[in-house]
Amino acid sequence: MVVRMSGSGTAEGSGLRYASGPGRWVLAATVLGSAIAAIDATVVGIALPAIGREFHTGLATLQWVVTAYTLTLAGLLLVAGALGDRYGRRKVFVIGVVWFALASVLCGLAPSAGVLIAARALQGVGAALLTPGSLAILEASFVPADRGKAIGAWSGLGGVATAIGPFLGGWLVQTASWRLIFAINLPIAALVIALAVRHVPESHDSEATGRVDSAGGVLVTLGLVGLTYGLIEGPVNGWSSAGVLTALVGGVVLLVTFAVWERRARTPMLPLELFASTQFTATNLVTFVLYGALGGTLFLLPITLQQVSGYTAIQAGVSLLPLTLVMLALSARSGALAARIGPRLQMTVGPILAGAGLALFTLVDRNGAYLTEVFPAIVVLGLGLATTVAPLTSTVLGAVPARHAGMASAVNNDVARAAGLIAVAVLPSVAGITGAAYLHPEMFAAGFHTASLIAGGLCVLGGVLAGLTIRNPRPVAVPEPEAPQRLHCALEATPAQRTTAARS
């Protein structure tokens, strides 16, 4: 079955119902497919101290274990989405799952830190191929009336997978080996492939024409590699060393070249005209600041809990569980509130609240008492993120015309990942955590406290930025139809708030 998609994103032909058997199979395949990427992202952070001990490495190597994955994922995410639109979303999704599984095997068997880093980069390629496809398949497969239910279930069940990841990863690291965390992906991947081949309908975008912007993907990926290499290796080899300077300058030049190329390309990977919307640009700036602060801190937190506070890997994983639970419980309510009152208040207060949560991590010390040192920070951070994330997402989508909603979501996703990538590279050195500092509890604790305050300050800055730049949509009066012949199906109309926001 091939479902052709029109440029507006509506299915041409029969779609699936949410409550039907075929619909449940499609939902299961997409949820499990995105879950392997979500689980992997969370369990690796818990395993970093064990990886460092086995390979006798410093912090820079552990940074590369995380950033190698994020580099290829962030650099290729938009290209992968374009490939799915043109050549088949199911096809690209399945290729991504297979690729991810094979790279996971290589990660688990890696004989050295260098091989592990290379395998993690390959994992990022697989994640880039499968991530945009999972949501696009739902959009293409379900009838319009049931898409909201399907996407809501996909989001909620994906959150459950994210919550399970740290506990499962911590248990494997503590009872067996960090290498087994990558084996989690294999049975799930096999099940996803079987479900996708048998039950997921193929879909394309019939208006996606021209060649895929592979040049743009190469430029942005190499630019991020150069910039990240320079930022990670600068504190180790010296900022004035030839290799570091070459990487930093080369990375900046490549990223500038990417922007120039995207402006002139016939079918750009990143349509720069999206940023003509002040609302869209401002929301992505807030995203960059917020997710950068979050990514940098959550990279350091599991290491701190294990190396400073003496937590086991399981305890470190479970300690993060309230963050996911708070977001699962409150995100939908936050989105509903923002729909009633507009996003500005929540996007201002939420980052400030998240910043307070990050600053509370300065309480964490060698004692490591969970209820008084860790839990308060986790809960306040969760409240801040639950307040912010739903209105932030809806604002990004509403800031551009409806036909660009998919691209707007992809760009915002990429901005968040790039922010985390850069923060993991920069925050430790700015906070004074370099070399083998993670092996010295007092030194690492002092650096983590500094990093937490820096990250908290960035979140507050994000809240102030939102308060100054984000605007609530103006209410639009929708006139009553004057005659029966003017009646239209509601699905034909663009939501009034989105139209208004797009003009902001």
KOLZALO-739753 format. One record per residue (C-alpha): x, y, z; residue in one letter. Coordinates in steps of 0.2 Angstrom, whole numbers, always signed. Layout:
N
+-------+-------+-------+------+
|    c1 |    c2 |    c3 | code |
+-------+-------+-------+------+
|     X |     Y |     Z |    A |
...
+-------+-------+-------+------+
// end
This chain:
504
+-------+-------+-------+------+
|    c1 |    c2 |    c3 | code |
+-------+-------+-------+------+
|    +0 |    +0 |    +0 |    M |
|    +7 |   +17 |    -5 |    V |
|    -1 |   +33 |    +3 |    V |
|    +4 |   +48 |    -8 |    R |
|    +5 |   +64 |    +2 |    M |
|    +0 |   +81 |    -5 |    S |
|   +10 |   +96 |    -2 |    G |
|    -2 |  +101 |   +12 |    S |
|    +2 |   +85 |   +21 |    G |
|   -15 |   +77 |   +19 |    T |
|   -17 |   +59 |   +14 |    A |
|   -24 |   +55 |    -4 |    E |
|   -33 |   +39 |    -2 |    G |
|   -39 |   +29 |   +13 |    S |
|   -31 |   +31 |   +30 |    G |
|   -30 |   +21 |   +46 |    L |
|   -41 |   +23 |   +61 |    R |
|   -33 |   +25 |   +78 |    Y |
|   -44 |   +11 |   +86 |    A |
|   -42 |    -1 |   +72 |    S |
|   -30 |   -16 |   +72 |    G |
|   -19 |   -10 |   +58 |    P |
|   -18 |    +7 |   +66 |    G |
|   -12 |    +0 |   +82 |    R |
|    +2 |   -10 |   +73 |    W |
|    +8 |    +6 |   +64 |    V |
|    +8 |   +15 |   +81 |    L |
|   +18 |    +1 |   +89 |    A |
|   +31 |    +1 |   +75 |    A |
|   +34 |   +20 |   +76 |    T |
|   +34 |   +20 |   +95 |    V |
|   +46 |    +6 |   +97 |    L |
|   +57 |   +13 |   +83 |    G |
|   +59 |   +30 |   +91 |    S |
|   +61 |   +22 |  +108 |    A |
|   +77 |   +13 |  +103 |    I |
|   +85 |   +31 |  +100 |    A |
|   +77 |   +38 |  +116 |    A |
|   +83 |   +23 |  +127 |    I |
|  +100 |   +24 |  +120 |    D |
|  +102 |   +43 |  +123 |    A |
|   +98 |   +41 |  +141 |    T |
|  +107 |   +25 |  +146 |    V |
|  +124 |   +30 |  +139 |    V |
|  +125 |   +45 |  +151 |    G |
|  +123 |   +33 |  +166 |    I |
|  +137 |   +21 |  +158 |    A |
|  +150 |   +35 |  +156 |    L |
|  +160 |   +32 |  +172 |    P |
|  +161 |   +14 |  +168 |    A |
|  +167 |   +17 |  +151 |    I |
|  +180 |   +29 |  +157 |    G |
|  +186 |   +17 |  +169 |    R |
|  +188 |    +2 |  +157 |    E |
|  +197 |   +13 |  +144 |    F |
|  +207 |   +23 |  +156 |    H |
|  +201 |   +40 |  +148 |    T |
|  +199 |   +58 |  +153 |    G |
|  +183 |   +68 |  +152 |    L |
|  +187 |   +74 |  +134 |    A |
|  +185 |   +56 |  +128 |    T |
|  +168 |   +54 |  +137 |    L |
|  +162 |   +70 |  +129 |    Q |
|  +166 |   +62 |  +112 |    W |
|  +156 |   +47 |  +116 |    V |
|  +141 |   +58 |  +118 |    V |
|  +144 |   +71 |  +105 |    T |
|  +149 |   +59 |   +91 |    A |
|  +131 |   +53 |   +91 |    Y |
|  +123 |   +70 |   +92 |    T |
|  +135 |   +77 |   +79 |    L |
|  +129 |   +65 |   +65 |    T |
|  +111 |   +65 |   +71 |    L |
|  +110 |   +84 |   +71 |    A |
|  +119 |   +86 |   +55 |    G |
|  +109 |   +74 |   +45 |    L |
|   +91 |   +75 |   +53 |    L |
|   +84 |   +87 |   +40 |    L |
|   +92 |   +78 |   +25 |    V |
|   +85 |   +61 |   +32 |    A |
|   +68 |   +69 |   +32 |    G |
|   +69 |   +75 |   +14 |    A |
|   +75 |   +57 |    +9 |    L |
|   +59 |   +50 |   +17 |    G |
|   +48 |   +62 |    +8 |    D |
|   +56 |   +58 |    -9 |    R |
|   +60 |   +40 |    -8 |    Y |
|   +47 |   +33 |    +5 |    G |
|   +46 |   +36 |   +23 |    R |
|   +44 |   +18 |   +28 |    R |
|   +59 |   +13 |   +18 |    K |
|   +70 |   +26 |   +26 |    V |
|   +63 |   +22 |   +43 |    F |
|   +67 |    +4 |   +41 |    V |
|   +85 |    +7 |   +34 |    I |
|   +88 |   +19 |   +49 |    G |
|   +82 |    +5 |   +61 |    V |
|   +94 |    -8 |   +53 |    V |
|  +108 |    +4 |   +53 |    W |
|  +106 |    +9 |   +71 |    F |
|  +105 |    -9 |   +76 |    A |
|  +121 |   -14 |   +67 |    L |
|  +130 |    +2 |   +74 |    A |
|  +124 |    -4 |   +92 |    S |
|  +133 |   -21 |   +89 |    V |
|  +149 |   -12 |   +85 |    L |
|  +147 |    -1 |  +100 |    C |
|  +145 |   -16 |  +111 |    G |
|  +160 |   -25 |  +104 |    L |
|  +171 |    -9 |  +103 |    A |
|  +189 |   -14 |  +109 |    P |
|  +195 |    +4 |  +112 |    S |
|  +188 |   +21 |  +115 |    A |
|  +191 |   +27 |   +97 |    G |
|  +181 |   +13 |   +90 |    V |
|  +167 |   +16 |  +102 |    L |
|  +167 |   +35 |   +97 |    I |
|  +166 |   +30 |   +78 |    A |
|  +152 |   +18 |   +81 |    A |
|  +142 |   +31 |   +91 |    R |
|  +144 |   +42 |   +76 |    A |
|  +137 |   +28 |   +65 |    L |
|  +123 |   +26 |   +78 |    Q |
|  +119 |   +45 |   +75 |    G |
|  +117 |   +42 |   +56 |    V |
|  +104 |   +28 |   +60 |    G |
|   +95 |   +39 |   +72 |    A |
|   +94 |   +53 |   +60 |    A |
|   +86 |   +41 |   +47 |    L |
|   +73 |   +34 |   +59 |    L |
|   +68 |   +49 |   +70 |    T |
|   +59 |   +60 |   +57 |    P |
|   +51 |   +45 |   +49 |    G |
|   +42 |   +39 |   +64 |    S |
|   +32 |   +55 |   +66 |    L |
|   +30 |   +57 |   +47 |    A |
|   +23 |   +39 |   +46 |    I |
|    +9 |   +43 |   +58 |    L |
|    +5 |   +59 |   +49 |    E |
|    +4 |   +50 |   +33 |    A |
|    -5 |   +34 |   +39 |    S |
|   -20 |   +40 |   +50 |    F |
|   -35 |   +49 |   +45 |    V |
|   -35 |   +68 |   +50 |    P |
|   -47 |   +65 |   +64 |    A |
|   -36 |   +52 |   +72 |    D |
|   -19 |   +60 |   +70 |    R |
|   -20 |   +70 |   +86 |    G |
|   -24 |   +54 |   +96 |    K |
|   -10 |   +44 |   +87 |    A |
|    +3 |   +58 |   +90 |    I |
|    -2 |   +60 |  +108 |    G |
|    +0 |   +41 |  +111 |    A |
|   +17 |   +41 |  +102 |    W |
|   +23 |   +55 |  +113 |    S |
|   +16 |   +47 |  +129 |    G |
|   +23 |   +30 |  +126 |    L |
|   +40 |   +37 |  +120 |    G |
|   +41 |   +46 |  +137 |    G |
|   +38 |   +29 |  +146 |    V |
|   +53 |   +22 |  +136 |    A |
|   +64 |   +37 |  +141 |    T |
|   +59 |   +34 |  +159 |    A |
|   +63 |   +16 |  +158 |    I |
|   +80 |   +19 |  +150 |    G |
|   +91 |   +25 |  +165 |    P |
|   +84 |   +12 |  +176 |    F |
|   +87 |    -2 |  +164 |    L |
|  +104 |    +5 |  +159 |    G |
|  +110 |    +7 |  +177 |    G |
|  +105 |   -11 |  +181 |    W |
|  +115 |   -18 |  +166 |    L |
|  +130 |    -7 |  +170 |    V |
|  +130 |   -12 |  +188 |    Q |
|  +126 |   -31 |  +187 |    T |
|  +135 |   -35 |  +171 |    A |
|  +144 |   -23 |  +159 |    S |
|  +141 |    -6 |  +151 |    W |
|  +142 |   -15 |  +134 |    R |
|  +125 |   -23 |  +136 |    L |
|  +117 |    -7 |  +136 |    I |
|  +119 |    -7 |  +117 |    F |
|  +112 |   -25 |  +116 |    A |
|   +95 |   -18 |  +122 |    I |
|   +92 |   -11 |  +105 |    N |
|   +94 |   -27 |   +95 |    L |
|   +78 |   -37 |  +100 |    P |
|   +68 |   -20 |   +99 |    I |
|   +75 |   -16 |   +82 |    A |
|   +71 |   -34 |   +75 |    A |
|   +53 |   -32 |   +81 |    L |
|   +51 |   -14 |   +73 |    V |
|   +58 |   -21 |   +56 |    I |
|   +45 |   -35 |   +56 |    A |
|   +31 |   -24 |   +61 |    L |
|   +36 |   -10 |   +48 |    A |
|   +38 |   -22 |   +34 |    V |
|   +21 |   -31 |   +37 |    R |
|   +10 |   -17 |   +44 |    H |
|   +16 |    +1 |   +40 |    V |
|   +10 |    +8 |   +23 |    P |
|   +23 |   +17 |   +12 |    E |
|   +20 |   +36 |    +9 |    S |
|   +29 |   +49 |    -1 |    H |
|   +27 |   +68 |    -3 |    D |
|   +20 |   +70 |   -21 |    S |
|   +26 |   +88 |   -21 |    E |
|   +44 |   +84 |   -15 |    A |
|   +54 |   +87 |   -31 |    T |
|   +72 |   +90 |   -36 |    G |
|   +88 |   +83 |   -28 |    R |
|   +90 |   +81 |   -10 |    V |
|  +101 |   +94 |    -3 |    D |
|  +116 |   +83 |    +2 |    S |
|  +128 |   +97 |    +0 |    A |
|  +120 |  +106 |   +14 |    G |
|  +120 |   +91 |   +25 |    G |
|  +139 |   +88 |   +22 |    V |
|  +142 |  +107 |   +25 |    L |
|  +133 |  +108 |   +42 |    V |
|  +139 |   +91 |   +48 |    T |
|  +157 |   +95 |   +45 |    L |
|  +155 |  +112 |   +52 |    G |
|  +148 |  +105 |   +68 |    L |
|  +162 |   +92 |   +69 |    V |
|  +176 |  +106 |   +67 |    G |
|  +168 |  +117 |   +80 |    L |
|  +165 |  +103 |   +92 |    T |
|  +182 |   +96 |   +90 |    Y |
|  +190 |  +113 |   +94 |    G |
|  +179 |  +116 |  +109 |    L |
|  +182 |   +99 |  +117 |    I |
|  +201 |   +98 |  +113 |    E |
|  +205 |  +117 |  +116 |    G |
|  +206 |  +114 |  +135 |    P |
|  +217 |   +99 |  +133 |    V |
|  +229 |  +104 |  +119 |    N |
|  +228 |  +123 |  +121 |    G |
|  +217 |  +135 |  +112 |    W |
|  +232 |  +142 |  +102 |    S |
|  +237 |  +125 |   +95 |    S |
|  +237 |  +123 |   +77 |    A |
|  +224 |  +109 |   +77 |    G |
|  +212 |  +117 |   +88 |    V |
|  +213 |  +134 |   +79 |    L |
|  +211 |  +125 |   +62 |    T |
|  +196 |  +116 |   +68 |    A |
|  +187 |  +131 |   +76 |    L |
|  +190 |  +142 |   +61 |    V |
|  +186 |  +128 |   +48 |    G |
|  +170 |  +124 |   +58 |    G |
|  +164 |  +142 |   +58 |    V |
|  +169 |  +145 |   +39 |    V |
|  +159 |  +129 |   +35 |    L |
|  +144 |  +134 |   +44 |    L |
|  +144 |  +151 |   +36 |    V |
|  +146 |  +143 |   +19 |    T |
|  +131 |  +132 |   +24 |    F |
|  +120 |  +147 |   +27 |    A |
|  +126 |  +155 |   +10 |    V |
|  +122 |  +138 |    +1 |    W |
|  +105 |  +136 |    +9 |    E |
|  +100 |  +154 |    +3 |    R |
|  +105 |  +150 |   -15 |    R |
|  +101 |  +131 |   -16 |    A |
|   +86 |  +127 |   -28 |    R |
|   +79 |  +114 |   -15 |    T |
|   +87 |  +119 |    +2 |    P |
|   +88 |  +108 |   +17 |    M |
|   +84 |  +123 |   +28 |    L |
|   +73 |  +136 |   +20 |    P |
|   +80 |  +152 |   +28 |    L |
|   +64 |  +161 |   +24 |    E |
|   +57 |  +153 |   +40 |    L |
|   +68 |  +164 |   +50 |    F |
|   +59 |  +180 |   +43 |    A |
|   +46 |  +177 |   +56 |    S |
|   +52 |  +185 |   +72 |    T |
|   +41 |  +173 |   +83 |    Q |
|   +50 |  +158 |   +74 |    F |
|   +67 |  +165 |   +77 |    T |
|   +64 |  +170 |   +95 |    A |
|   +57 |  +153 |   +99 |    T |
|   +72 |  +144 |   +92 |    N |
|   +84 |  +156 |  +102 |    L |
|   +75 |  +151 |  +118 |    V |
|   +76 |  +133 |  +113 |    T |
|   +94 |  +134 |  +110 |    F |
|   +98 |  +142 |  +127 |    V |
|   +86 |  +131 |  +137 |    L |
|   +91 |  +114 |  +129 |    Y |
|  +110 |  +119 |  +129 |    G |
|  +109 |  +122 |  +148 |    A |
|   +99 |  +106 |  +150 |    L |
|  +110 |   +95 |  +139 |    G |
|  +126 |  +101 |  +147 |    G |
|  +120 |   +99 |  +165 |    T |
|  +112 |   +82 |  +162 |    L |
|  +129 |   +76 |  +154 |    F |
|  +138 |   +80 |  +170 |    L |
|  +124 |   +75 |  +183 |    L |
|  +126 |   +56 |  +181 |    P |
|  +145 |   +57 |  +183 |    I |
|  +143 |   +68 |  +198 |    T |
|  +131 |   +56 |  +207 |    L |
|  +142 |   +41 |  +204 |    Q |
|  +159 |   +49 |  +206 |    Q |
|  +156 |   +62 |  +219 |    V |
|  +140 |   +56 |  +229 |    S |
|  +144 |   +37 |  +228 |    G |
|  +128 |   +32 |  +219 |    Y |
|  +128 |   +15 |  +210 |    T |
|  +123 |   +15 |  +192 |    A |
|  +106 |   +10 |  +196 |    I |
|  +103 |   +23 |  +209 |    Q |
|  +110 |   +37 |  +197 |    A |
|   +97 |   +31 |  +184 |    G |
|   +82 |   +30 |  +196 |    V |
|   +86 |   +47 |  +203 |    S |
|   +82 |   +55 |  +186 |    L |
|   +65 |   +46 |  +185 |    L |
|   +54 |   +60 |  +193 |    P |
|   +60 |   +72 |  +179 |    L |
|   +51 |   +62 |  +166 |    T |
|   +36 |   +58 |  +177 |    L |
|   +33 |   +76 |  +181 |    V |
|   +34 |   +80 |  +162 |    M |
|   +22 |   +66 |  +158 |    L |
|   +10 |   +71 |  +171 |    A |
|    +9 |   +90 |  +167 |    L |
|   +14 |   +93 |  +149 |    S |
|    -3 |   +90 |  +142 |    A |
|   -11 |  +102 |  +155 |    R |
|    +3 |  +115 |  +151 |    S |
|    -1 |  +114 |  +132 |    G |
|   -20 |  +116 |  +136 |    A |
|   -16 |  +131 |  +147 |    L |
|    -5 |  +139 |  +134 |    A |
|   -19 |  +137 |  +121 |    A |
|   -31 |  +147 |  +132 |    R |
|   -20 |  +161 |  +138 |    I |
|    -6 |  +161 |  +125 |    G |
|   +12 |  +155 |  +126 |    P |
|   +21 |  +171 |  +132 |    R |
|   +19 |  +169 |  +151 |    L |
|   +23 |  +150 |  +152 |    Q |
|   +38 |  +153 |  +140 |    M |
|   +44 |  +167 |  +152 |    T |
|   +41 |  +158 |  +169 |    V |
|   +45 |  +140 |  +163 |    G |
|   +64 |  +143 |  +159 |    P |
|   +66 |  +154 |  +175 |    I |
|   +59 |  +139 |  +185 |    L |
|   +70 |  +127 |  +176 |    A |
|   +85 |  +138 |  +179 |    G |
|   +81 |  +138 |  +198 |    A |
|   +80 |  +119 |  +197 |    G |
|   +98 |  +118 |  +189 |    L |
|  +105 |  +130 |  +202 |    A |
|   +98 |  +119 |  +216 |    L |
|  +110 |  +105 |  +210 |    F |
|  +124 |  +115 |  +219 |    T |
|  +117 |  +106 |  +234 |    L |
|  +124 |   +90 |  +228 |    V |
|  +140 |   +85 |  +237 |    D |
|  +149 |   +69 |  +244 |    R |
|  +134 |   +66 |  +256 |    N |
|  +122 |   +64 |  +241 |    G |
|  +106 |   +63 |  +252 |    A |
|   +93 |   +61 |  +238 |    Y |
|   +78 |   +68 |  +247 |    L |
|   +87 |   +84 |  +252 |    T |
|  +100 |   +87 |  +238 |    E |
|   +94 |   +79 |  +222 |    V |
|   +75 |   +77 |  +223 |    F |
|   +71 |   +95 |  +225 |    P |
|   +82 |  +100 |  +210 |    A |
|   +74 |   +87 |  +199 |    I |
|   +56 |   +91 |  +204 |    V |
|   +59 |  +110 |  +201 |    V |
|   +68 |  +107 |  +184 |    L |
|   +54 |   +95 |  +179 |    G |
|   +41 |  +109 |  +183 |    L |
|   +50 |  +121 |  +173 |    G |
|   +52 |  +110 |  +158 |    L |
|   +33 |  +105 |  +159 |    A |
|   +28 |  +123 |  +159 |    T |
|   +39 |  +127 |  +144 |    T |
|   +40 |  +113 |  +132 |    V |
|   +22 |  +112 |  +126 |    A |
|   +19 |  +130 |  +123 |    P |
|   +37 |  +132 |  +115 |    L |
|   +33 |  +118 |  +103 |    T |
|   +16 |  +125 |   +98 |    S |
|   +23 |  +142 |   +96 |    T |
|   +36 |  +136 |   +84 |    V |
|   +23 |  +127 |   +73 |    L |
|   +11 |  +142 |   +74 |    G |
|   +25 |  +155 |   +69 |    A |
|   +25 |  +149 |   +51 |    V |
|   +12 |  +145 |   +38 |    P |
|    +3 |  +128 |   +40 |    A |
|   +12 |  +120 |   +25 |    R |
|   +29 |  +123 |   +34 |    H |
|   +24 |  +116 |   +50 |    A |
|   +33 |   +99 |   +48 |    G |
|   +49 |  +109 |   +43 |    M |
|   +47 |  +121 |   +58 |    A |
|   +46 |  +106 |   +70 |    S |
|   +62 |   +98 |   +62 |    A |
|   +72 |  +114 |   +63 |    V |
|   +67 |  +116 |   +81 |    N |
|   +72 |   +98 |   +85 |    N |
|   +88 |  +101 |   +76 |    D |
|   +91 |  +117 |   +86 |    V |
|   +89 |  +108 |  +102 |    A |
|  +101 |   +94 |   +98 |    R |
|  +114 |  +106 |   +92 |    A |
|  +112 |  +116 |  +108 |    A |
|  +115 |  +101 |  +118 |    G |
|  +130 |   +96 |  +107 |    L |
|  +139 |  +113 |  +110 |    I |
|  +135 |  +113 |  +128 |    A |
|  +142 |   +96 |  +131 |    V |
|  +158 |  +102 |  +122 |    A |
|  +159 |  +119 |  +131 |    V |
|  +151 |  +119 |  +148 |    L |
|  +164 |  +107 |  +157 |    P |
|  +179 |  +117 |  +152 |    S |
|  +170 |  +134 |  +156 |    V |
|  +166 |  +127 |  +173 |    A |
|  +184 |  +121 |  +176 |    G |
|  +181 |  +102 |  +173 |    I |
|  +195 |   +96 |  +162 |    T |
|  +206 |   +80 |  +159 |    G |
|  +204 |   +67 |  +173 |    A |
|  +195 |   +79 |  +185 |    A |
|  +180 |   +67 |  +185 |    Y |
|  +192 |   +55 |  +195 |    L |
|  +194 |   +68 |  +209 |    H |
|  +178 |   +70 |  +218 |    P |
|  +181 |   +87 |  +226 |    E |
|  +188 |   +95 |  +210 |    M |
|  +173 |   +88 |  +200 |    F |
|  +160 |   +93 |  +213 |    A |
|  +167 |  +111 |  +213 |    A |
|  +166 |  +111 |  +194 |    G |
|  +149 |  +104 |  +193 |    F |
|  +142 |  +117 |  +205 |    H |
|  +149 |  +131 |  +194 |    T |
|  +142 |  +122 |  +179 |    A |
|  +125 |  +121 |  +187 |    S |
|  +125 |  +140 |  +191 |    L |
|  +130 |  +144 |  +173 |    I |
|  +117 |  +133 |  +166 |    A |
|  +104 |  +140 |  +178 |    G |
|  +109 |  +158 |  +173 |    G |
|  +107 |  +153 |  +154 |    L |
|   +89 |  +147 |  +158 |    C |
|   +85 |  +163 |  +166 |    V |
|   +92 |  +172 |  +151 |    L |
|   +80 |  +162 |  +140 |    G |
|   +65 |  +166 |  +151 |    G |
|   +69 |  +185 |  +149 |    V |
|   +72 |  +183 |  +131 |    L |
|   +55 |  +175 |  +129 |    A |
|   +47 |  +188 |  +139 |    G |
|   +54 |  +202 |  +128 |    L |
|   +51 |  +193 |  +111 |    T |
|   +37 |  +181 |  +112 |    I |
|   +19 |  +188 |  +108 |    R |
|    +3 |  +179 |  +111 |    N |
|    -8 |  +177 |   +95 |    P |
|   -21 |  +191 |   +93 |    R |
|   -39 |  +184 |   +94 |    P |
|   -47 |  +183 |   +77 |    V |
|   -66 |  +185 |   +75 |    A |
|   -72 |  +171 |   +63 |    V |
|   -88 |  +178 |   +54 |    P |
|  -103 |  +167 |   +53 |    E |
|  -107 |  +161 |   +35 |    P |
|  -120 |  +172 |   +26 |    E |
|  -127 |  +158 |   +15 |    A |
|  -127 |  +139 |   +15 |    P |
|  -116 |  +138 |    -1 |    Q |
|  -102 |  +146 |    +9 |    R |
|  -100 |  +132 |   +21 |    L |
|   -84 |  +122 |   +21 |    H |
|   -77 |  +107 |   +30 |    C |
|   -68 |  +113 |   +46 |    A |
|   -53 |  +103 |   +40 |    L |
|   -51 |  +114 |   +25 |    E |
|   -47 |  +130 |   +36 |    A |
|   -31 |  +135 |   +44 |    T |
|   -33 |  +137 |   +63 |    P |
|   -35 |  +156 |   +66 |    A |
|   -22 |  +157 |   +80 |    Q |
|    -9 |  +149 |   +68 |    R |
|   -13 |  +161 |   +54 |    T |
|   -11 |  +176 |   +66 |    T |
|    +5 |  +169 |   +74 |    A |
|   +13 |  +167 |   +57 |    A |
|   +11 |  +186 |   +54 |    R |
|   +20 |  +190 |   +70 |    S |
+-------+-------+-------+------+
// end
